[in-house]
Every structure is written in C-alpha cells, then in structure tokens.
Amino acid sequence: MILLGGLKDAAVKNWGMVVITLAVVALLLALAFVAERVLKKDEAGGSFKVRKLAMVAMFSAISAVLMLFEFPIPFIAPGFYKIDLSEVPVIIGAFALGPVAGIVIEFVKILLNLFINGTSSAFVGEFGNFVVGAAFVIPASILYFAKKTKKRAIMGLVAGVITTTVIGCLVNAFVLLPFYGAAFGGIDKIIAAGTAVNPAVNSVFVFCLIIVAPFNIIKFSIVSVITVLIYHKISYLLKMGK
C-alpha cells in the first residue's frame, strides 16, 4: 500500500510525463494496429482472443521478472547503464502474436516493474525504457509478421537493433541525460562518468555516440541472438490450441 501510495503521489506530481507516456503508448499502439490491418493478420476468433490475452499476460510477467536481473558492462558504459533480458519475452510475444501484442507486453512490463520497484525518476526512466523497447519491437515484428520465415525474422531483428540504437541516442540526448543531470548534480557529472569509461567523451553528443549507441547495439544484439536460438524451438508450443 505504501508503494502504491508513492506511485499515486508521483503520478500526480509528474502528471505531464504520465500524459506524454500514455500519448506515446497510444500512438505506437495505433501504428502497430494499422500495420497488422495492412498485413491482414488480424485474428478475430473469440477463443483466440482469450488465448492471446493469456499469452500477453504470461509474456509480460516473465519480462517483468527478467527486468529484475540486470548487469553492467563497465568497459562500454558507466555502471548506471545495465543490461537485462526482459526484451526477449517481448519480442517472442510480438513474433507469435503480432506488433500490437508486442507493444502491450512492453507497456505492461513497465507497469509491473513500477508496482515492484516504484519510480526514482518521476517516470522519465520508465518512459525511456518503453520507447527504446518499442523501437526494437515494432520494426522487428512488422517485418516478421509480413512473412514468417527465419530470414525475415533475422532481417526484422537487425532492423530493430538499428532503429532502437538511433531512438535510444535521441531519447538519451533529449530526455534521459538532461533529466538525470538535473537530478544528480549537473550534466557534467554524467559526461564525466562517460569520460571515465572512454576518455573521448566530452559532450552529450559524443556520450550518446560512443557510450549509448554501442550499449544498445550490444544489448539488443544479445536479445536478437537469443530470440533466433529459441523462438523456433518454442514456436510450436505457442501455436498449440489455435
């Protein structure tokens, strides 16, 4: 109850960020919905809808649990950048159920993590996590959903890594780094943390170019490799009961 009260107070205090996040979620859901309709992959059966809802809940829960286990890569990025594998269930769910389901799983994962850990960033960190994750899921799942082959899956994952790397740099440069700089003593401290890892870091732009970009490339490449290795093996289980 204390955590829920804290979340409510944070949401009231930072209602602007909450509204922006919900607007972005709605926009991305609309984009994914249009993509599914264009690809004519909309599944209308009532029993499928119940099964799909159950699978979305399952993938969201697994993803939220995996989000709790994170580790740094100190030779690439400062310690406050940590890798987790929570995007693996998200992209598997998106491959199995479609782009809309992928966005829903991504969003529910963030909500579950908020209920578990609360927020220490006035929802800014959660916003960044969602947008970066969605930037990976949307292109990957759309390309795969258009033609479900291993080659298309790999093409989609590569496109997702590229997209999320670009979006991740933009989100860090214009949202995350300015916020954390203001909250923890100035942007110079953030840049100094990057300089300690790579002496070439001397500005926000360079920080994003040689810290954030490689970090996201490594993180989402790991997610992509794991997905390729396990999706085919478990896909028949996901299709059971269709």
C-alpha positions as YAML, in Angstrom:
chain: A
units: angstrom
residues:
- id: 1
  name: MET
  ca: [0.00, 0.00, 0.00]
- id: 2
  name: ILE
  ca: [2.89, 2.36, 0.76]
- id: 3
  name: LEU
  ca: [4.38, 1.73, -2.70]
- id: 4
  name: LEU
  ca: [1.02, 2.26, -4.40]
- id: 5
  name: GLY
  ca: [0.57, 5.49, -2.47]
- id: 6
  name: GLY
  ca: [4.02, 6.63, -3.54]
- id: 7
  name: LEU
  ca: [3.24, 5.85, -7.18]
- id: 8
  name: LYS
  ca: [-0.01, 7.79, -6.96]
- id: 9
  name: ASP
  ca: [1.75, 10.80, -5.44]
- id: 10
  name: ALA
  ca: [4.49, 10.62, -8.11]
- id: 11
  name: ALA
  ca: [1.87, 10.39, -10.87]
- id: 12
  name: VAL
  ca: [0.01, 13.44, -9.52]
- id: 13
  name: LYS
  ca: [3.23, 15.42, -9.11]
- id: 14
  name: ASN
  ca: [4.55, 14.45, -12.55]
- id: 15
  name: TRP
  ca: [1.27, 14.25, -14.43]
- id: 16
  name: GLY
  ca: [2.82, 15.83, -17.51]
- id: 17
  name: MET
  ca: [5.23, 12.93, -18.01]
- id: 18
  name: VAL
  ca: [2.40, 10.45, -17.37]
- id: 19
  name: VAL
  ca: [0.26, 12.11, -20.05]
- id: 20
  name: ILE
  ca: [3.15, 12.18, -22.54]
- id: 21
  name: THR
  ca: [3.89, 8.50, -21.88]
- id: 22
  name: LEU
  ca: [0.27, 7.47, -22.35]
- id: 23
  name: ALA
  ca: [0.05, 9.53, -25.54]
- id: 24
  name: VAL
  ca: [3.17, 7.82, -26.93]
- id: 25
  name: VAL
  ca: [1.79, 4.40, -25.96]
- id: 26
  name: ALA
  ca: [-1.50, 5.18, -27.74]
- id: 27
  name: LEU
  ca: [0.35, 6.42, -30.83]
- id: 28
  name: LEU
  ca: [2.55, 3.32, -31.05]
- id: 29
  name: LEU
  ca: [-0.43, 1.03, -30.49]
- id: 30
  name: ALA
  ca: [-2.23, 2.78, -33.33]
- id: 31
  name: LEU
  ca: [0.83, 2.37, -35.57]
- id: 32
  name: ALA
  ca: [1.06, -1.33, -34.74]
- id: 33
  name: PHE
  ca: [-2.69, -1.80, -35.28]
- id: 34
  name: VAL
  ca: [-2.55, -0.17, -38.71]
- id: 35
  name: ALA
  ca: [0.44, -2.35, -39.63]
- id: 36
  name: GLU
  ca: [-1.45, -5.51, -38.67]
- id: 37
  name: ARG
  ca: [-4.51, -4.45, -40.66]
- id: 38
  name: VAL
  ca: [-2.40, -3.60, -43.71]
- id: 39
  name: LEU
  ca: [-0.74, -7.01, -43.44]
- id: 40
  name: LYS
  ca: [-4.21, -8.56, -42.99]
- id: 41
  name: LYS
  ca: [-3.08, -10.57, -39.98]
- id: 42
  name: ASP
  ca: [-5.94, -9.62, -37.67]
- id: 43
  name: GLU
  ca: [-7.16, -12.72, -35.85]
- id: 44
  name: ALA
  ca: [-10.85, -12.43, -34.99]
- id: 45
  name: GLY
  ca: [-11.81, -15.66, -33.26]
- id: 46
  name: GLY
  ca: [-13.23, -15.28, -29.76]
- id: 47
  name: SER
  ca: [-11.30, -18.23, -28.34]
- id: 48
  name: PHE
  ca: [-8.13, -16.86, -29.90]
- id: 49
  name: LYS
  ca: [-8.70, -13.52, -28.18]
- id: 50
  name: VAL
  ca: [-8.91, -15.22, -24.78]
- id: 51
  name: ARG
  ca: [-5.80, -17.26, -25.52]
- id: 52
  name: LYS
  ca: [-3.99, -14.19, -26.83]
- id: 53
  name: LEU
  ca: [-4.83, -12.25, -23.68]
- id: 54
  name: ALA
  ca: [-3.47, -15.08, -21.53]
- id: 55
  name: MET
  ca: [-0.26, -15.21, -23.55]
- id: 56
  name: VAL
  ca: [0.20, -11.44, -23.33]
- id: 57
  name: ALA
  ca: [-0.16, -11.69, -19.55]
- id: 58
  name: MET
  ca: [2.33, -14.58, -19.41]
- id: 59
  name: PHE
  ca: [4.97, -12.82, -21.54]
- id: 60
  name: SER
  ca: [4.51, -9.59, -19.58]
- id: 61
  name: ALA
  ca: [5.05, -11.37, -16.27]
- id: 62
  name: ILE
  ca: [8.16, -13.21, -17.49]
- id: 63
  name: SER
  ca: [9.53, -9.98, -18.91]
- id: 64
  name: ALA
  ca: [8.93, -8.09, -15.65]
- id: 65
  name: VAL
  ca: [10.78, -10.80, -13.70]
- id: 66
  name: LEU
  ca: [13.72, -10.74, -16.11]
- id: 67
  name: MET
  ca: [13.86, -6.96, -15.73]
- id: 68
  name: LEU
  ca: [14.89, -7.50, -12.10]
- id: 69
  name: PHE
  ca: [18.11, -9.24, -13.16]
- id: 70
  name: GLU
  ca: [20.50, -6.76, -14.72]
- id: 71
  name: PHE
  ca: [24.23, -6.42, -15.09]
- id: 72
  name: PRO
  ca: [26.59, -3.63, -16.20]
- id: 73
  name: ILE
  ca: [29.17, -3.76, -18.98]
- id: 74
  name: PRO
  ca: [31.78, -1.41, -17.46]
- id: 75
  name: PHE
  ca: [34.15, -1.46, -20.44]
- id: 76
  name: ILE
  ca: [31.34, 0.00, -22.61]
- id: 77
  name: ALA
  ca: [29.20, 2.21, -20.39]
- id: 78
  name: PRO
  ca: [29.02, 3.69, -16.85]
- id: 79
  name: GLY
  ca: [27.54, 1.45, -14.15]
- id: 80
  name: PHE
  ca: [24.12, 3.10, -14.26]
- id: 81
  name: TYR
  ca: [23.62, 1.57, -17.73]
- id: 82
  name: LYS
  ca: [22.71, -2.07, -17.19]
- id: 83
  name: ILE
  ca: [21.65, -4.88, -19.48]
- id: 84
  name: ASP
  ca: [18.68, -7.10, -18.81]
- id: 85
  name: LEU
  ca: [16.98, -9.70, -20.97]
- id: 86
  name: SER
  ca: [13.42, -8.52, -20.45]
- id: 87
  name: GLU
  ca: [13.04, -7.76, -24.17]
- id: 88
  name: VAL
  ca: [13.37, -11.46, -25.07]
- id: 89
  name: PRO
  ca: [9.81, -12.39, -23.98]
- id: 90
  name: VAL
  ca: [8.56, -9.13, -25.50]
- id: 91
  name: ILE
  ca: [9.92, -9.85, -28.97]
- id: 92
  name: ILE
  ca: [8.93, -13.53, -28.79]
- id: 93
  name: GLY
  ca: [5.40, -12.45, -27.89]
- id: 94
  name: ALA
  ca: [5.42, -9.93, -30.74]
- id: 95
  name: PHE
  ca: [6.60, -12.57, -33.20]
- id: 96
  name: ALA
  ca: [3.94, -15.01, -32.02]
- id: 97
  name: LEU
  ca: [1.02, -12.61, -31.60]
- id: 98
  name: GLY
  ca: [1.80, -9.52, -33.65]
- id: 99
  name: PRO
  ca: [3.04, -5.94, -33.24]
- id: 100
  name: VAL
  ca: [0.06, -4.78, -31.16]
- id: 101
  name: ALA
  ca: [0.62, -7.56, -28.62]
- id: 102
  name: GLY
  ca: [4.32, -6.67, -28.55]
- id: 103
  name: ILE
  ca: [3.58, -3.06, -27.61]
- id: 104
  name: VAL
  ca: [1.07, -4.17, -24.96]
- id: 105
  name: ILE
  ca: [3.60, -6.61, -23.45]
- id: 106
  name: GLU
  ca: [6.24, -3.86, -23.40]
- id: 107
  name: PHE
  ca: [3.88, -1.47, -21.63]
- id: 108
  name: VAL
  ca: [2.58, -4.00, -19.10]
- id: 109
  name: LYS
  ca: [6.19, -4.99, -18.33]
- id: 110
  name: ILE
  ca: [6.89, -1.37, -17.38]
- id: 111
  name: LEU
  ca: [3.71, -1.17, -15.27]
- id: 112
  name: LEU
  ca: [4.58, -4.37, -13.40]
- id: 113
  name: ASN
  ca: [8.10, -3.09, -12.74]
- id: 114
  name: LEU
  ca: [6.63, 0.14, -11.37]
- id: 115
  name: PHE
  ca: [4.49, -1.84, -8.94]
- id: 116
  name: ILE
  ca: [7.53, -3.89, -7.90]
- id: 117
  name: ASN
  ca: [10.17, -1.16, -7.67]
- id: 118
  name: GLY
  ca: [8.32, 2.14, -7.85]
- id: 119
  name: THR
  ca: [9.94, 5.03, -9.71]
- id: 120
  name: SER
  ca: [13.03, 7.01, -8.80]
- id: 121
  name: SER
  ca: [12.96, 9.13, -11.96]
- id: 122
  name: ALA
  ca: [9.49, 10.70, -11.97]
- id: 123
  name: PHE
  ca: [8.56, 8.18, -14.72]
- id: 124
  name: VAL
  ca: [11.23, 9.57, -17.07]
- id: 125
  name: GLY
  ca: [13.33, 6.39, -16.92]
- id: 126
  name: GLU
  ca: [10.26, 4.25, -17.50]
- id: 127
  name: PHE
  ca: [9.30, 6.41, -20.49]
- id: 128
  name: GLY
  ca: [12.76, 5.95, -21.97]
- id: 129
  name: ASN
  ca: [12.71, 2.20, -21.35]
- id: 130
  name: PHE
  ca: [9.35, 1.84, -23.08]
- id: 131
  name: VAL
  ca: [10.24, 3.96, -26.11]
- id: 132
  name: VAL
  ca: [13.58, 2.21, -26.66]
- id: 133
  name: GLY
  ca: [11.97, -1.21, -26.29]
- id: 134
  name: ALA
  ca: [9.13, -0.29, -28.65]
- id: 135
  name: ALA
  ca: [11.66, 0.98, -31.20]
- id: 136
  name: PHE
  ca: [13.07, -2.54, -31.28]
- id: 137
  name: VAL
  ca: [9.79, -4.45, -31.23]
- id: 138
  name: ILE
  ca: [7.82, -2.55, -33.87]
- id: 139
  name: PRO
  ca: [10.11, -2.89, -36.93]
- id: 140
  name: ALA
  ca: [11.18, -6.42, -35.98]
- id: 141
  name: SER
  ca: [7.64, -7.74, -35.53]
- id: 142
  name: ILE
  ca: [6.20, -5.94, -38.57]
- id: 143
  name: LEU
  ca: [8.85, -7.36, -40.90]
- id: 144
  name: TYR
  ca: [8.40, -10.85, -39.46]
- id: 145
  name: PHE
  ca: [4.61, -10.68, -39.44]
- id: 146
  name: ALA
  ca: [4.60, -9.77, -43.14]
- id: 147
  name: LYS
  ca: [6.27, -13.08, -43.97]
- id: 148
  name: LYS
  ca: [7.02, -15.58, -41.23]
- id: 149
  name: THR
  ca: [10.36, -17.03, -42.23]
- id: 150
  name: LYS
  ca: [13.66, -17.28, -40.39]
- id: 151
  name: LYS
  ca: [15.25, -14.92, -42.90]
- id: 152
  name: ARG
  ca: [12.53, -12.33, -42.27]
- id: 153
  name: ALA
  ca: [12.93, -12.76, -38.52]
- id: 154
  name: ILE
  ca: [16.65, -12.04, -38.77]
- id: 155
  name: MET
  ca: [16.01, -9.06, -41.06]
- id: 156
  name: GLY
  ca: [13.46, -7.74, -38.59]
- id: 157
  name: LEU
  ca: [15.78, -8.15, -35.63]
- id: 158
  name: VAL
  ca: [18.60, -6.35, -37.46]
- id: 159
  name: ALA
  ca: [16.20, -3.53, -38.35]
- id: 160
  name: GLY
  ca: [15.10, -3.42, -34.71]
- id: 161
  name: VAL
  ca: [18.69, -3.13, -33.46]
- id: 162
  name: ILE
  ca: [19.35, -0.25, -35.87]
- id: 163
  name: THR
  ca: [16.12, 1.57, -35.02]
- id: 164
  name: THR
  ca: [16.47, 1.20, -31.27]
- id: 165
  name: THR
  ca: [20.10, 2.39, -31.44]
- id: 166
  name: VAL
  ca: [19.04, 5.60, -33.19]
- id: 167
  name: ILE
  ca: [15.99, 6.17, -30.99]
- id: 168
  name: GLY
  ca: [17.99, 5.29, -27.87]
- id: 169
  name: CYS
  ca: [20.53, 8.01, -28.67]
- id: 170
  name: LEU
  ca: [17.78, 10.59, -29.23]
- id: 171
  name: VAL
  ca: [15.90, 9.66, -26.05]
- id: 172
  name: ASN
  ca: [19.10, 9.79, -24.01]
- id: 173
  name: ALA
  ca: [20.25, 13.09, -25.52]
- id: 174
  name: PHE
  ca: [16.97, 14.96, -25.16]
- id: 175
  name: VAL
  ca: [15.19, 13.25, -22.24]
- id: 176
  name: LEU
  ca: [17.18, 10.90, -20.01]
- id: 177
  name: LEU
  ca: [20.58, 12.60, -19.75]
- id: 178
  name: PRO
  ca: [19.17, 16.12, -19.17]
- id: 179
  name: PHE
  ca: [16.82, 14.76, -16.51]
- id: 180
  name: TYR
  ca: [19.46, 12.74, -14.66]
- id: 181
  name: GLY
  ca: [21.92, 15.60, -14.99]
- id: 182
  name: ALA
  ca: [19.45, 17.97, -13.33]
- id: 183
  name: ALA
  ca: [18.60, 15.42, -10.64]
- id: 184
  name: PHE
  ca: [22.15, 14.38, -9.75]
- id: 185
  name: GLY
  ca: [24.27, 17.48, -9.81]
- id: 186
  name: GLY
  ca: [24.53, 18.55, -13.41]
- id: 187
  name: ILE
  ca: [25.11, 17.09, -16.85]
- id: 188
  name: ASP
  ca: [28.87, 17.47, -16.36]
- id: 189
  name: LYS
  ca: [28.79, 14.63, -13.83]
- id: 190
  name: ILE
  ca: [27.09, 12.36, -16.35]
- id: 191
  name: ILE
  ca: [29.64, 13.25, -19.01]
- id: 192
  name: ALA
  ca: [32.47, 12.69, -16.50]
- id: 193
  name: ALA
  ca: [31.13, 9.20, -15.84]
- id: 194
  name: GLY
  ca: [31.33, 8.56, -19.57]
- id: 195
  name: THR
  ca: [34.83, 10.02, -19.74]
- id: 196
  name: ALA
  ca: [35.94, 7.56, -17.05]
- id: 197
  name: VAL
  ca: [34.95, 4.75, -19.42]
- id: 198
  name: ASN
  ca: [36.16, 6.38, -22.64]
- id: 199
  name: PRO
  ca: [38.39, 9.49, -22.50]
- id: 200
  name: ALA
  ca: [36.96, 10.69, -25.83]
- id: 201
  name: VAL
  ca: [33.61, 11.54, -24.18]
- id: 202
  name: ASN
  ca: [33.42, 15.33, -23.83]
- id: 203
  name: SER
  ca: [29.81, 16.21, -24.62]
- id: 204
  name: VAL
  ca: [26.28, 14.82, -24.63]
- id: 205
  name: PHE
  ca: [26.53, 14.14, -28.37]
- id: 206
  name: VAL
  ca: [29.77, 12.17, -28.01]
- id: 207
  name: PHE
  ca: [28.38, 10.39, -24.93]
- id: 208
  name: CYS
  ca: [25.43, 9.15, -26.98]
- id: 209
  name: LEU
  ca: [27.60, 8.27, -29.97]
- id: 210
  name: ILE
  ca: [30.27, 6.17, -28.22]
- id: 211
  name: ILE
  ca: [28.52, 5.12, -24.99]
- id: 212
  name: VAL
  ca: [24.77, 4.85, -25.60]
- id: 213
  name: ALA
  ca: [24.89, 3.55, -29.18]
- id: 214
  name: PRO
  ca: [27.34, 0.67, -28.52]
- id: 215
  name: PHE
  ca: [25.46, -0.21, -25.32]
- id: 216
  name: ASN
  ca: [22.16, -0.57, -27.19]
- id: 217
  name: ILE
  ca: [23.80, -2.43, -30.06]
- id: 218
  name: ILE
  ca: [25.26, -4.96, -27.62]
- id: 219
  name: LYS
  ca: [22.08, -5.28, -25.54]
- id: 220
  name: PHE
  ca: [19.67, -5.76, -28.42]
- id: 221
  name: SER
  ca: [22.08, -7.93, -30.39]
- id: 222
  name: ILE
  ca: [22.17, -10.30, -27.40]
- id: 223
  name: VAL
  ca: [18.37, -10.25, -27.27]
- id: 224
  name: SER
  ca: [18.25, -10.93, -31.02]
- id: 225
  name: VAL
  ca: [20.65, -13.88, -30.87]
- id: 226
  name: ILE
  ca: [18.72, -15.47, -28.00]
- id: 227
  name: THR
  ca: [15.46, -14.96, -29.89]
- id: 228
  name: VAL
  ca: [16.80, -16.63, -33.03]
- id: 229
  name: LEU
  ca: [18.13, -19.56, -30.99]
- id: 230
  name: ILE
  ca: [14.96, -20.28, -29.02]
- id: 231
  name: TYR
  ca: [11.96, -18.98, -30.99]
- id: 232
  name: HIS
  ca: [11.81, -21.84, -33.50]
- id: 233
  name: LYS
  ca: [12.14, -24.36, -30.66]
- id: 234
  name: ILE
  ca: [9.21, -22.96, -28.69]
- id: 235
  name: SER
  ca: [7.03, -21.66, -31.53]
- id: 236
  name: TYR
  ca: [5.11, -24.95, -31.80]
- id: 237
  name: LEU
  ca: [4.14, -24.62, -28.13]
- id: 238
  name: LEU
  ca: [2.87, -21.10, -28.77]
- id: 239
  name: LYS
  ca: [0.72, -22.37, -31.65]
- id: 240
  name: MET
  ca: [-0.92, -25.14, -29.61]
- id: 241
  name: GLY
  ca: [-4.63, -24.61, -29.12]
- id: 242
  name: LYS
  ca: [-5.01, -22.28, -32.12]
...
